[in-house]
Amino acid sequence: MNIIIPMAGMGKRMRPHTLTTAKPLIPIAGKPVVQRLVEDIVATCNQNIENIAFIVNPAFGKATEDMLLEVAQRLGAQGHICYQEKALGTAHAILCAKELLTGNVFVAFADTLFKANFTIDATKDAIIWTQKVADPSAFGVVRLAEDGQILEFVEKPETFVSDLAIIGVYYFKDGANLLKELEYLIDNDIKMKGEYQLTDAMEHMKNKDIKFYCDQVEEWLDCGNKDATVFTNKRMLEIKKDQEVLIDPTAVIENSTIIAPCYIGPDVVIKNSVVGPHVSVEKGTHIEFSLLSNSIIQEGSQLKSVHLENSLLGKYVQFQEKPQAISLGDYSFLQ
């Protein structure tokens, strides 16, 4: 089976963090989002993975491309870098890896993580993974028959159709058939809101008696904005606490308390501080006299005398809060 990971978006909702780092490369519990996504797919999928294609923007650079190829190699697959220079939609992004649209194909968009155990029924034409949501009007949803077959795709329904939101993870038995439908959209300039959409291609396939089925993930973790990313880091630390070494042996921790689960990366120095729970500290960061919870601190940062929660700091941040001189009278309340 081939895996295709579209990840060329510039992540405008995550600015300023994505001005210098592609959104799928933001670390979650010590690993970039895209690395966690691919590793979890390979670990839980009951298929042999031959190729992994990463659809990137050329602006991401060689260092990013080399890292992605190394991820694929470590997982025993051949890595491929494909370029999407303009944001022309999900269908266009997948088509950028047209050479790998053959045989069994698994597609996963790199702004989402999930907790699931895949058991792919390779005899099915196509499978779409979903998650129940409280407000389906903000998502693309599927309407199902009793046997789990998908009857209809509905994009952001104004009236209730279904609460099963499409999370951006798909299986196609025949990649060549998908390729044909994607090319049909481009050749006939079939767009929705100015972009070529995968849902249109799937609708054409369904109308030609390709049978789509629905499966559900246990948990869907979004990385679309700062708050969602910090929450995803929290959940991933909880999920991985018994599966991965989350405190690197090269970290120096002096006169400090680490409240698990936390990720403490290589060459981190933490002194006279309380860190955790749910904090990820990337390599080479120094923290002194600070109190941190539910946050992501990226590599090479310097923090002194700070109190942070629900925060996301970029690389090589220098942050020091000034001491305060305070005189408080009886029954004062300071928050």
N, C-alpha and C positions, 0 to 999 in steps of 0.2 A: 504494500500500500504506500501511496505517496501522501505526504502532508504538505498543505499550502497554508502559509501564515501571512496574510496581508497586514502590513504594518507601516505603510508609507505616509499615513496622516501626520500632520505637524503638531497635533495636540493643542489647539488654540485654547481649549478650556483649562489646560494645565499651565498656562503661562503664569509667571515668568520661568518656571522650571523647564519648559520645553524650548526655550530660546536657544539653549546650548546642548540639551539632551533630548533625544527622541523619547516620546512618552513610553514606548514599550521597554525602554532601557532603564527606567526609574526602578530603583531596587525595592523589592518586597521581601522582608525577612532575609536579607543578605544576597538575594539573587535578582537580576533584572526580570521584569514582568514576563517578557517573551521567553526567557529561559525556563522560568517556572511553568509556563503554559506548555511548552514543548515537552519538558520532562514529565509532567503529569499525564499528558496524552500518551506518551510512550509507555509509562509505567502502568497505566490502567487499561490500555487498549489491548485487545486479544489478537492483534495482527502484527505481522512482520513489517517493519518500516524500512523501505528501501531508500527513499529520497525525501528531503525536507527542503522546500523552497520558501525563502523569505522575500516578500515583496517590499522593497524599501524605496525611500526617496534618495536620489544620488547625493543629496546634501548630507546624508548621515555620515559619509566618509569611510575610508578604508579600515580604520580601527574597529568600527562597529561591524562592518562586513566580516572581518577576520574573526571577531568574537562569535558571530552567529554561525559561521562555518565550523568553528571549533565545537560549539554546542552540538551541532548535528553529528560531527565526527565522534564525540564522546558517547553519543547514543547509538552508535553503530550504523548511521545512515550517511548517505552522500548529501552534502549541503549544496544549495544553489542560491545565488543572489540574483534577483530579478528586479527591474526598476520600473516604478510608476512615477513619472515626472510630474504629472498633473493629477489632481484629485478629481477623477471623472466617475467615481462611484464604485460600489462593491463588485459589480460584475466586471468592470474594466480592470480592477485590481487583480482579481483572480485570473483573468485572461492574460495578464502579464507573465504568468507561469504556464503558458499554453503547452510547452513541450512536456510538462509533467501531468497534463490532463489526460491520463490514460489509465485504464484499469481501475482498481479501487482508489478513491480519492477522499481524503479527510481535509476539511477546510475549517480553520479556527482563526477568528480575528483577534488581534493581539492586545486589545484593550480590556480583556475580561479574563478572569480566572474562575475556577469552579472546583467544587468537591464532588467527585462522582467516581463510580466504577463502571467503565464501559464494557458492555458485552454486545459487540456489533453482530447483528444477524446479517451475514454477508449475502444472504439470498434476497434481502430486501433491496428494492431499487434505490431508495434514498431514506435517510433518517435525519430529522432535525431535532436538536436538543432544546428544551424549553425549561422555564422556571415559572411557577405561579407567582403573580405579583398582585399587590393591592390595587394599583391604579394602571390598568392595561391601556388606557388612552395615550400613554406616553411611549408605547412600544409597538412593534410589529407582533401580531399574535396569530395563532393557528386555531381553527375550528375543526373538531375531530368527529369522526364516526365512532361507533361503539367499539370497533375492533382496533382503534388507535390510528387508523388511516386518516391522513389530513384531507379535509374537504375543501378548505379555503384558507388563503393567506390574507390577512387584513392589516393594513398599515395604520397604526395610531387610530383605532376606532373611536368615533365620537359617541356611539351607543354601545352597550355591552355586547360583545360577541364571544369572548373567551378571556380567561385570565392567564392563559399560557403564553408567556412572552418568549419570543425567539432570542436566544442569547448570543448567536453568532458562531455556532458550532454545528457542522454539517458532515454527513457521510453520503457519498455517491458511489453506487456500485459500478457505473460506467462513466469514467471521466471523459471519454470521447464524446458521449452524448451531451454532457454538460458543456464541453468545448463548442460543439455545434450550436447550442442554444445561446451561449455568450456571444459568439460571432454573429449570430442572427440579430441580436440587439444592436451591435455596433454597426453592422452593414445597413440596417434599416433605421438607424438613429432613433431607437426607442428609448426615451428617457423619462425619468420622473424627477421633477424639480431640477432639471439640468444635468442629471447624472444617470449613468447606466446602473440599474439595480439588479442584484441577484434574485430578488423576489419576483421580478418580471420573468427572468429566465426560468425559474422554478414553476411559475404559473403556466408558461408555455409547455413545459415538460409534463405537468400534471394534466393539461388538456389533451396531451397525446398519450394518455393512459399510463404514464410513468407514475407509480404508486409511491407516495411519500408517507412515512410513518413518524410518529412522535415518540421521543423518550425524554425523561426528565432528569436533571442533575439534582443532587442533594442540596447544593448551595451554589448560588451565583454571586461572584465577587467582582464588582465593577472597579475600574481604575480610570474613570473618565474625568474626575476632578479631584481637587485636593482632599476634601473630606472623605470621599469614597476611597481614595488611595490609602489614606491613613487607616480607615476602618478595615480595608482589605489586608493591610499589613498586620493589624491586630488579629484578625481571624486566621491568617496564614501562620503567625507565630503559635497560635493555639493548636492548629492542626498539625504542625510540623514539630512540636516540642519534644515528642517522643520518637521522632524519625530521623532527625538531623542534629548534628553538633552545632549548637547555636552560640556558643562562646568559644572564640578562637583561642588556642593555647598561647599565642603570642601576645594576647591582650594583657595589659598591666592594670590591675585594679587595686588601689590602695585606699584604706580607710573609707570604703564605700560600700553601699548596699545595692545589690542587683536584685530586683523583684521580678521573678520569672512570670511569663515567658518574655525573654528579650533576645535579640541577636546582637552580639558584640563581635565586630570584625577584627581582622588581623591588625596588629600594631596600634590598636586603640589604647589610649591612656585615660583612665578615669580615677580621679582623686577627690576625696572629701565630698562625695556626691551620693545622691540617691537616684538610681536609674530604673525605671519600670513602674508598673508592668507595661508590656506592649510597646517597647521601644526598640528600634533598629538603629544601630550605630555602625556606619561603614568605616572601612579601613583608614588608619592614620589619623583619626579624629582624636582630639584632646578635650577632655571635659574636667572642669574643676569647680568646686563649691557650687554645684548646681543641682536642681531638682527637675527631673524629666519624666513624663509619662505619656503613653499613647502618641508617639511621634516617630518620624523618620529623620535621621541626621546623616547626610551623605558625606562622602569621603573627604578627608583632609580639612575638616572644619575645626575651629577653635572656639570653645564655649567656656565662659567664666562667669560665675555668679548669676546664672539665669534660671528662670522658672518657666518651663514650657510644658504644654499639654495640647493634644490635637494639632500638632505642628508638623510641617514639612520644610526642612532646610536643604538647600542645594549643596553643591560641592564647594569646598574651600571658603566657607562662610566664617567670618570672624565676628563673634557676638559677645559683648561684655556689657552687663548692666552695671550702672554706677551705684555704689552704696548710698543709702538714704539716711539723713539725720532727721529723726522724728521725735516729737514731743506730744504724747497723747494723754489726755486727762481721764478722770474717772468715767467709767461706763462708755468709753469710746468703742466704736465699731469700725474696723478698717478691712475692706475687701478688695 
